[in-house]
Amino acid sequence: MKNIFYLSGLQDGFILSVTIAFAVVLAVAGLVFLCVKRFRRTNTITPGVGTGTHTRIRKVGAANSNQKTEFLNEEADQGDIQQMIRQFRAGNWAFLLLETEQCRIDICTWYVPEGMCSVTIILKLHGQWKALRKIFSVEQGISMFLTCYDRGCLYEDFNGWYDVTIDFPGAVRDVQRSVDGEPPAARPAKTKVRAEGFRRIVVTICIMGIIPAVCSLYLGVQGITTIRPASDYEDMGIHTFSPYRVLPHSVENTSTGRDKRLYPTKTVYVVYYQTSDGTRYQWEVETGNDKDYANQILAAGESVDRRVLSIRETGKYMTVDAELTADTYVAGQQKRYLRMVWLSGGYLVLCLVVWVVVKCCKAKE
């Protein structure tokens, strides 16, 4: 008789675990997506109340020391502002901009002594729109920036500030038109951006999981079609197997990237077992790439009881756990592959439902 090999339980379990993980992640992402959509509707009905976004903030921005834009957003919450301040203090960003419904303020460290920053504010002062500038310490500039975020504008007498309106005619006109031409209104742009981001995450997760799900579905269907009925097996009884040698085997390297290219195969160590009752049945166990561990199993010499099932029409045989019979073994195989089919098929159906929901949401918006 010759020993035969089936897809191992570990391989089946790995595929099944991957499918379950993708299904769980997708379900969580879908719930988060629905919560964001609900939050967006609430924000539209009762703007500015109980939200993390300032309704009077129109725009924030930042640039590095090379005057390259690093961050720009139409809305900002407390987390965005704190991130900007941290980057500014660390010297990663040299310019911060904040536009509210009353003014525009920017602080920057370009062309000023170390530890100092220039503060430029565009606002309506004594009935006229002006751009004013003054040099302060970095912490004073940050304090003014935060005051504008919290209160919407700076309320000072501006004595000692330089009038630089002539240097920023375009910016002054833009702020004047923005403030005078648009009444204060709640804008759900920030929430829309977040909802769109979550939609993209959900779609990305679906796409990432489709190929594993299809592969798992194929393997499940293939496994179901190749399962033999219990009547095809002849129970040869329970036998005691003892380890008698360890041999290295070359197998495909399942890792990815550079390691896969440099080492397409890897060496694993297999412990071979055989019966000592004259039947000469064999069984083998792969122990990974740890040669010492495999030799420890061999040196321990611990025997294992396993049931031998022979295939009547081919004469080949296989070994299963001692507590299994032909009937319970076949039933377990059927449950395993059916579970793979149901999970994979359910995942694909769920992806289709998510795609339909995303399309409907976009159409309504």
PAZAFI-755633 format. One record per residue (C-alpha): residue in three letters; x, y, z. Coordinates in nm, 4 decimals, decimal comma. Example, Ala and Ser with C-alpha at 12.3 -4.5 7.8 and 13.67 -1.06 7.14 Angstrom:
% residues 2
R; rest; east; north; up
R; ala; 1,2300; -0,4500; 0,7800 $
R; ser; 1,3670; -0,1060; 0,7140 $
END
This chain:
% residues 365
R; rest; east; north; up
R; met; 0,0000; 0,0000; 0,0000 $
R; lys; 0,1065; 0,3571; -0,0611 $
R; asn; 0,0279; 0,6461; 0,1669 $
R; ile; -0,1874; 0,9245; 0,0179 $
R; phe; -0,1957; 1,2938; 0,1064 $
R; tyr; -0,4906; 1,5301; 0,1282 $
R; leu; -0,5061; 1,9061; 0,1811 $
R; ser; -0,3963; 1,9323; 0,5435 $
R; gly; -0,6215; 2,0604; 0,8173 $
R; leu; -0,3795; 2,3461; 0,8795 $
R; gln; -0,4114; 2,4663; 0,5206 $
R; asp; -0,7901; 2,4392; 0,5357 $
R; gly; -0,7913; 2,6231; 0,8674 $
R; phe; -0,5684; 2,8985; 0,7300 $
R; ile; -0,7924; 2,9629; 0,4318 $
R; leu; -1,0972; 2,9513; 0,6532 $
R; ser; -0,9394; 3,1923; 0,9030 $
R; val; -0,8508; 3,4381; 0,6267 $
R; thr; -1,2077; 3,4305; 0,4973 $
R; ile; -1,3519; 3,4809; 0,8450 $
R; ala; -1,1105; 3,7671; 0,9137 $
R; phe; -1,2078; 3,9470; 0,5951 $
R; ala; -1,5760; 3,8973; 0,6685 $
R; val; -1,5382; 4,0355; 1,0227 $
R; val; -1,3326; 4,3357; 0,9090 $
R; leu; -1,5841; 4,4123; 0,6374 $
R; ala; -1,8734; 4,3882; 0,8801 $
R; val; -1,7032; 4,6268; 1,1254 $
R; ala; -1,6163; 4,8689; 0,8453 $
R; gly; -1,9747; 4,8558; 0,7226 $
R; leu; -2,1062; 4,9386; 1,0689 $
R; val; -1,8658; 5,2305; 1,0992 $
R; phe; -1,9735; 5,3487; 0,7555 $
R; leu; -2,3404; 5,3441; 0,8568 $
R; cys; -2,2595; 5,5320; 1,1785 $
R; val; -2,0755; 5,8006; 0,9825 $
R; lys; -2,3670; 5,8363; 0,7451 $
R; arg; -2,6022; 5,8770; 1,0402 $
R; phe; -2,3678; 6,1332; 1,1951 $
R; arg; -2,3555; 6,3270; 0,8694 $
R; arg; -2,7329; 6,3517; 0,8561 $
R; thr; -2,7425; 6,4727; 1,2177 $
R; asn; -2,4761; 6,7298; 1,1424 $
R; thr; -2,6784; 6,8609; 0,8508 $
R; ile; -2,9946; 6,9004; 1,0570 $
R; thr; -2,8386; 7,0596; 1,3650 $
R; pro; -2,5189; 7,2278; 1,2430 $
R; gly; -2,2548; 7,3337; 1,4872 $
R; val; -2,4120; 7,1586; 1,7841 $
R; gly; -2,2306; 6,8665; 1,9439 $
R; thr; -1,9848; 6,8257; 1,6549 $
R; gly; -1,6073; 6,8392; 1,6635 $
R; thr; -1,5903; 7,0776; 1,3671 $
R; his; -1,5980; 7,4538; 1,4145 $
R; thr; -1,8839; 7,5949; 1,2029 $
R; arg; -1,6980; 7,9294; 1,1777 $
R; ile; -1,3793; 7,7744; 1,0368 $
R; arg; -1,3529; 7,8085; 0,6607 $
R; lys; -1,0040; 7,6799; 0,5866 $
R; val; -0,6754; 7,5757; 0,7473 $
R; gly; -0,3400; 7,5140; 0,5844 $
R; ala; 0,0290; 7,4581; 0,6479 $
R; ala; 0,3587; 7,4680; 0,4591 $
R; asn; 0,7140; 7,3563; 0,5305 $
R; ser; 1,0339; 7,5592; 0,5318 $
R; asn; 1,0582; 7,5255; 0,1521 $
R; gln; 0,7170; 7,6938; 0,1211 $
R; lys; 0,5670; 7,3694; -0,0064 $
R; thr; 0,2078; 7,3050; 0,0988 $
R; glu; 0,1880; 7,0144; 0,3428 $
R; phe; -0,1717; 7,0335; 0,4672 $
R; leu; -0,4876; 7,2000; 0,3397 $
R; asn; -0,8434; 7,1403; 0,4519 $
R; glu; -1,1734; 7,3184; 0,4113 $
R; glu; -1,2690; 7,2361; 0,7684 $
R; ala; -1,0760; 7,1626; 1,0847 $
R; asp; -1,1516; 6,9998; 1,4149 $
R; gln; -0,9583; 7,0136; 1,7395 $
R; gly; -0,7385; 6,7213; 1,6354 $
R; asp; -0,6338; 6,8936; 1,3111 $
R; ile; -0,5409; 7,2128; 1,4938 $
R; gln; -0,3391; 7,0286; 1,7587 $
R; gln; -0,1530; 6,8378; 1,4892 $
R; met; -0,0680; 7,1627; 1,3118 $
R; ile; 0,0594; 7,3198; 1,6347 $
R; arg; 0,2771; 7,0172; 1,7147 $
R; gln; 0,4324; 7,0210; 1,3683 $
R; phe; 0,4899; 7,3972; 1,3927 $
R; arg; 0,6597; 7,3718; 1,7327 $
R; ala; 0,8767; 7,0852; 1,6072 $
R; gly; 0,9905; 7,2941; 1,3107 $
R; asn; 0,8467; 7,0566; 1,0523 $
R; trp; 0,5999; 7,3210; 0,9375 $
R; ala; 0,7044; 7,6850; 0,9080 $
R; phe; 0,3687; 7,8333; 0,8087 $
R; leu; 0,0176; 7,7896; 0,9497 $
R; leu; -0,2978; 7,9489; 0,8098 $
R; leu; -0,6459; 7,9748; 0,9557 $
R; glu; -0,9465; 8,1405; 0,7922 $
R; thr; -1,2616; 8,1963; 0,9941 $
R; glu; -1,5869; 8,3687; 0,9083 $
R; gln; -1,4427; 8,6927; 1,0456 $
R; cys; -1,0746; 8,7003; 0,9528 $
R; arg; -0,7704; 8,5192; 0,8217 $
R; ile; -0,4576; 8,4724; 1,0316 $
R; asp; -0,1255; 8,3115; 0,9523 $
R; ile; 0,1890; 8,2561; 1,1566 $
R; cys; 0,5234; 8,1734; 0,9964 $
R; thr; 0,8933; 8,1487; 1,0791 $
R; trp; 1,0205; 8,2490; 0,7364 $
R; tyr; 1,2764; 8,5318; 0,7386 $
R; val; 1,2525; 8,5978; 1,1142 $
R; pro; 1,5019; 8,5344; 1,3970 $
R; glu; 1,5042; 8,1910; 1,5582 $
R; gly; 1,2363; 8,1501; 1,8236 $
R; met; 1,0234; 8,4233; 1,6659 $
R; cys; 0,7400; 8,4212; 1,4141 $
R; ser; 0,5528; 8,6779; 1,2109 $
R; val; 0,1770; 8,7040; 1,2622 $
R; thr; -0,0332; 8,8380; 0,9754 $
R; ile; -0,4050; 8,8944; 1,0171 $
R; ile; -0,6616; 9,0137; 0,7618 $
R; leu; -0,9760; 9,1556; 0,9203 $
R; lys; -1,2252; 9,4386; 0,9123 $
R; leu; -1,0908; 9,7171; 1,1358 $
R; his; -1,2849; 10,0423; 1,1902 $
R; gly; -1,5012; 9,9683; 0,8873 $
R; gln; -1,2116; 9,8917; 0,6502 $
R; trp; -1,0495; 9,5662; 0,5487 $
R; lys; -0,6801; 9,5602; 0,6371 $
R; ala; -0,3821; 9,3278; 0,6541 $
R; leu; -0,1736; 9,3781; 0,9685 $
R; arg; 0,1564; 9,2192; 1,0675 $
R; lys; 0,3821; 9,2016; 1,3725 $
R; ile; 0,6693; 8,9885; 1,5041 $
R; phe; 0,6105; 8,7820; 1,8196 $
R; ser; 0,7643; 8,4851; 1,9934 $
R; val; 0,6575; 8,1451; 1,8599 $
R; glu; 0,4415; 8,0755; 2,1649 $
R; gln; 0,2709; 8,4170; 2,1412 $
R; gly; 0,1944; 8,3531; 1,7748 $
R; ile; 0,0527; 8,0095; 1,8563 $
R; ser; -0,1612; 8,1644; 2,1302 $
R; met; -0,3091; 8,4159; 1,8837 $
R; phe; -0,3687; 8,1385; 1,6324 $
R; leu; -0,5597; 7,9340; 1,8901 $
R; thr; -0,7558; 8,2414; 2,0012 $
R; cys; -0,8763; 8,2905; 1,6450 $
R; tyr; -0,9750; 7,9243; 1,6307 $
R; asp; -1,1691; 7,9430; 1,9585 $
R; arg; -1,3248; 8,2894; 1,9221 $
R; gly; -1,3291; 8,3432; 1,5457 $
R; cys; -1,1061; 8,6539; 1,5521 $
R; leu; -0,8517; 8,8547; 1,7517 $
R; tyr; -1,0019; 9,1348; 1,9586 $
R; glu; -0,7107; 9,3736; 2,0247 $
R; asp; -0,6329; 9,7397; 1,9623 $
R; phe; -0,3519; 9,6363; 1,7227 $
R; asn; -0,1273; 9,9195; 1,8350 $
R; gly; 0,2223; 9,8699; 1,6980 $
R; trp; 0,1094; 9,6416; 1,4164 $
R; tyr; 0,2298; 9,7244; 1,0649 $
R; asp; -0,0306; 9,7894; 0,7963 $
R; val; 0,0700; 9,5628; 0,5045 $
R; thr; -0,2568; 9,5828; 0,3138 $
R; ile; -0,0779; 9,7109; 0,0053 $
R; asp; 0,1314; 9,3921; -0,0012 $
R; phe; -0,1694; 9,1569; 0,0051 $
R; pro; -0,4430; 9,3164; -0,2085 $
R; gly; -0,5601; 8,9829; -0,3536 $
R; ala; -0,5742; 8,8072; -0,0181 $
R; val; -0,7619; 9,0997; 0,1399 $
R; arg; -1,0201; 9,0948; -0,1418 $
R; asp; -1,0627; 8,7175; -0,1084 $
R; val; -1,1261; 8,7385; 0,2656 $
R; gln; -1,3614; 9,0365; 0,2227 $
R; arg; -1,5663; 8,8537; -0,0389 $
R; ser; -1,5681; 8,5379; 0,1706 $
R; val; -1,6914; 8,7167; 0,4833 $
R; asp; -1,9211; 8,9816; 0,3354 $
R; gly; -2,0535; 8,7739; 0,0467 $
R; glu; -2,1377; 8,4489; 0,2300 $
R; pro; -2,3615; 8,4377; 0,5378 $
R; pro; -2,2454; 8,2090; 0,8170 $
R; ala; -2,3701; 7,8610; 0,7482 $
R; ala; -2,3038; 7,5124; 0,8658 $
R; arg; -2,1074; 7,3122; 0,6103 $
R; pro; -2,0920; 6,9346; 0,6364 $
R; ala; -1,7876; 6,9246; 0,4088 $
R; lys; -1,5665; 6,7731; 0,6759 $
R; thr; -1,8154; 6,4972; 0,7443 $
R; lys; -1,8632; 6,4350; 0,3720 $
R; val; -1,4894; 6,3941; 0,3348 $
R; arg; -1,4857; 6,1467; 0,6229 $
R; ala; -1,7852; 5,9540; 0,4869 $
R; glu; -1,6195; 5,9367; 0,1461 $
R; gly; -1,3005; 5,8138; 0,3109 $
R; phe; -1,4866; 5,5362; 0,4895 $
R; arg; -1,6609; 5,4427; 0,1664 $
R; arg; -1,3239; 5,4052; -0,0017 $
R; ile; -1,1950; 5,1938; 0,2876 $
R; val; -1,4971; 4,9631; 0,2654 $
R; val; -1,4618; 4,9283; -0,1120 $
R; thr; -1,0872; 4,8637; -0,0777 $
R; ile; -1,1483; 4,5928; 0,1818 $
R; cys; -1,4052; 4,4325; -0,0483 $
R; ile; -1,1618; 4,4299; -0,3400 $
R; met; -0,8803; 4,2905; -0,1244 $
R; gly; -1,1017; 4,0089; -0,0016 $
R; ile; -1,2576; 3,9098; -0,3333 $
R; ile; -0,9612; 3,7060; -0,4616 $
R; pro; -0,9110; 3,5074; -0,1359 $
R; ala; -1,2869; 3,4547; -0,1152 $
R; val; -1,3060; 3,3255; -0,4735 $
R; cys; -1,0076; 3,0957; -0,4118 $
R; ser; -1,1635; 2,9680; -0,0901 $
R; leu; -1,4945; 2,9143; -0,2701 $
R; tyr; -1,3198; 2,7198; -0,5457 $
R; leu; -1,1289; 2,5022; -0,2978 $
R; gly; -1,4479; 2,4410; -0,0997 $
R; val; -1,6456; 2,3334; -0,4042 $
R; gln; -1,3549; 2,1228; -0,5278 $
R; gly; -1,3203; 1,9615; -0,1858 $
R; ile; -1,6901; 1,8769; -0,1709 $
R; thr; -1,6821; 1,7148; -0,5154 $
R; thr; -1,3762; 1,5034; -0,4281 $
R; ile; -1,4982; 1,3741; -0,0910 $
R; arg; -1,5440; 0,9994; -0,1051 $
R; pro; -1,8441; 0,8390; 0,0637 $
R; ala; -1,7761; 0,6516; 0,3852 $
R; ser; -1,8541; 0,3212; 0,2091 $
R; asp; -1,5407; 0,3664; -0,0062 $
R; tyr; -1,3189; 0,3294; 0,2999 $
R; glu; -1,2268; 0,0074; 0,4748 $
R; asp; -1,1438; 0,0454; 0,8420 $
R; met; -0,8106; -0,1253; 0,9060 $
R; gly; -0,8294; -0,0594; 1,2798 $
R; ile; -0,6224; 0,1488; 1,5216 $
R; his; -0,2457; 0,1088; 1,5056 $
R; thr; 0,0392; 0,2416; 1,7143 $
R; phe; 0,2932; 0,4550; 1,5257 $
R; ser; 0,6450; 0,5260; 1,6513 $
R; pro; 0,8973; 0,7764; 1,5103 $
R; tyr; 1,1924; 0,6147; 1,3388 $
R; arg; 1,3702; 0,8839; 1,1321 $
R; val; 1,3913; 1,2542; 1,0444 $
R; leu; 1,4574; 1,3786; 0,6921 $
R; pro; 1,4827; 1,7289; 0,5420 $
R; his; 1,2460; 1,8286; 0,2624 $
R; ser; 1,2505; 2,1252; 0,0270 $
R; val; 0,9171; 2,3029; -0,0025 $
R; glu; 0,8004; 2,6232; -0,1669 $
R; asn; 0,8719; 2,9417; 0,0294 $
R; thr; 0,5304; 3,0959; 0,0963 $
R; ser; 0,6696; 3,4347; 0,2061 $
R; thr; 0,6563; 3,7371; -0,0253 $
R; gly; 0,8859; 4,0116; -0,1477 $
R; arg; 1,2643; 3,9983; -0,1467 $
R; asp; 1,2810; 3,6861; 0,0711 $
R; lys; 1,0655; 3,4985; -0,1815 $
R; arg; 1,2876; 3,6070; -0,4724 $
R; leu; 1,6141; 3,5175; -0,2990 $
R; tyr; 1,4908; 3,1928; -0,1454 $
R; pro; 1,2152; 3,0388; -0,3629 $
R; thr; 1,2328; 2,7181; -0,1550 $
R; lys; 1,2951; 2,6445; 0,2114 $
R; thr; 1,3954; 2,3372; 0,4083 $
R; val; 1,1576; 2,1758; 0,6561 $
R; tyr; 1,2088; 1,8668; 0,8663 $
R; val; 0,9667; 1,5741; 0,8562 $
R; val; 0,9344; 1,3134; 1,1302 $
R; tyr; 0,8459; 0,9716; 0,9888 $
R; tyr; 0,6380; 0,7247; 1,1905 $
R; gln; 0,5679; 0,3579; 1,1204 $
R; thr; 0,3894; 0,0691; 1,2856 $
R; ser; 0,5874; -0,2059; 1,4567 $
R; asp; 0,3257; -0,4791; 1,4229 $
R; gly; 0,4352; -0,5895; 1,0765 $
R; thr; 0,1676; -0,3942; 0,8814 $
R; arg; 0,4311; -0,1337; 0,7821 $
R; tyr; 0,1843; 0,1531; 0,7756 $
R; gln; 0,3567; 0,4919; 0,7707 $
R; trp; 0,2652; 0,8401; 0,8835 $
R; glu; 0,4641; 1,1626; 0,8668 $
R; val; 0,4537; 1,4967; 1,0465 $
R; glu; 0,6096; 1,8211; 0,9190 $
R; thr; 0,7748; 2,0101; 1,2078 $
R; gly; 0,8922; 2,3272; 1,0307 $
R; asn; 1,2513; 2,4403; 0,9898 $
R; asp; 1,3636; 2,3547; 1,3445 $
R; lys; 1,5889; 2,0495; 1,3082 $
R; asp; 1,6527; 2,0242; 1,6834 $
R; tyr; 1,2802; 2,0066; 1,7578 $
R; ala; 1,2356; 1,7263; 1,5048 $
R; asn; 1,5277; 1,5353; 1,6563 $
R; gln; 1,3808; 1,5825; 2,0042 $
R; ile; 1,0581; 1,4128; 1,8864 $
R; leu; 1,2635; 1,1282; 1,7416 $
R; ala; 1,4721; 1,0924; 2,0591 $
R; ala; 1,1628; 1,0942; 2,2822 $
R; gly; 1,0199; 0,8065; 2,0821 $
R; glu; 0,6639; 0,8711; 2,1952 $
R; ser; 0,4162; 0,6525; 2,0085 $
R; val; 0,0835; 0,7765; 1,8658 $
R; asp; -0,2364; 0,5804; 1,8100 $
R; arg; -0,4058; 0,6484; 1,4756 $
R; arg; -0,6777; 0,4808; 1,2751 $
R; val; -0,5934; 0,3568; 0,9261 $
R; leu; -0,8557; 0,3930; 0,6532 $
R; ser; -0,7947; 0,2091; 0,3270 $
R; ile; -0,9563; 0,3117; -0,0041 $
R; arg; -1,1070; -0,0013; -0,1512 $
R; glu; -1,0738; 0,0768; -0,5219 $
R; thr; -0,7159; 0,2073; -0,5180 $
R; gly; -0,5559; 0,0182; -0,2322 $
R; lys; -0,4106; 0,3411; -0,0932 $
R; tyr; -0,4567; 0,4371; 0,2684 $
R; met; -0,4632; 0,7331; 0,5013 $
R; thr; -0,4361; 0,7799; 0,8762 $
R; val; -0,6753; 0,9814; 1,0933 $
R; asp; -0,7125; 1,0454; 1,4652 $
R; ala; -0,7897; 0,7322; 1,6611 $
R; glu; -1,1312; 0,8576; 1,7772 $
R; leu; -1,2501; 0,9121; 1,4189 $
R; thr; -1,4246; 0,6539; 1,2034 $
R; ala; -1,4868; 0,6557; 0,8300 $
R; asp; -1,8313; 0,8086; 0,8880 $
R; thr; -1,7156; 1,0821; 1,1267 $
R; tyr; -1,4129; 1,1612; 0,9107 $
R; val; -1,6262; 1,2088; 0,5982 $
R; ala; -1,8816; 1,4145; 0,7940 $
R; gly; -1,6045; 1,6395; 0,9258 $
R; gln; -1,4654; 1,6934; 0,5764 $
R; gln; -1,8117; 1,7842; 0,4475 $
R; lys; -1,8665; 2,0374; 0,7275 $
R; arg; -1,5249; 2,1935; 0,6685 $
R; tyr; -1,5718; 2,2443; 0,2964 $
R; leu; -1,9349; 2,3529; 0,3326 $
R; arg; -1,8230; 2,6128; 0,5851 $
R; met; -1,5663; 2,7426; 0,3370 $
R; val; -1,8316; 2,7636; 0,0646 $
R; trp; -2,0859; 2,9407; 0,2862 $
R; leu; -1,8381; 3,1934; 0,4259 $
R; ser; -1,6840; 3,2692; 0,0874 $
R; gly; -2,0200; 3,2930; -0,0861 $
R; gly; -2,1591; 3,5081; 0,1958 $
R; tyr; -1,8594; 3,7383; 0,1712 $
R; leu; -1,9088; 3,7840; -0,2033 $
R; val; -2,2805; 3,8546; -0,1529 $
R; leu; -2,1949; 4,1043; 0,1208 $
R; cys; -1,9506; 4,2775; -0,1142 $
R; leu; -2,2286; 4,3061; -0,3724 $
R; val; -2,4642; 4,4559; -0,1108 $
R; val; -2,1991; 4,7077; 0,0003 $
R; trp; -2,1368; 4,8058; -0,3629 $
R; val; -2,5104; 4,8662; -0,4164 $
R; val; -2,5349; 5,0713; -0,0938 $
R; val; -2,2346; 5,2854; -0,1882 $
R; lys; -2,3811; 5,3496; -0,5336 $
R; cys; -2,7180; 5,4484; -0,3827 $
R; cys; -2,5525; 5,6838; -0,1328 $
R; lys; -2,3529; 5,8538; -0,4073 $
R; ala; -2,6646; 5,8895; -0,6210 $
R; lys; -2,8559; 6,0534; -0,3333 $
R; glu; -2,5718; 6,2965; -0,2657 $
END
